[in-house]
Amino acid sequence: MGIRDIIEGKKEWRAHMARVKVLPQDYQIVYKEIQKYFFKVGPVQLTEGTALLSGIVDLFEEGAAMGKGVLDVTGRDVAAFADDLIKDSKTYADIYQESAMQEVNKAMKKVTDKKSKG
């Protein structure tokens, strides 16, 4: 990643956050909680630009323009809403689990091979 990419990324992020700041207060609170949730859960696509988060802001802007409360848009279970958005996305936890299983399988194969030779 070059310096231009970093600068462009920062500009995109600032523009994105400026959109969030003009949302009604209840939307801002829920957006920030979803954002924190995603940073903890770690969907891989989150590091590939702001498309996922921008989509949420788009949805929230529409809801606010229609005069809806944020929970009318997301439903009462905001974590379930967030999970649904990334249900088909690979997370860093998934990658770690796959890696751990591969290591276990390699180790078990070595043990099995030693037993069959011995």
Buried (B, 14 or more C-beta within 10 A) or exposed (E): EEEEEEEEEEEEEEEBBEBBEEBBEBBBEBBEBBBEBBEEBBBEBBEEEBEBBBEBBEBBBEBBEEEBEBBEBBEEEBEEBBEEBBEEBEBEEEEEEEEEEEEEEEEEEEEEEEEEEE
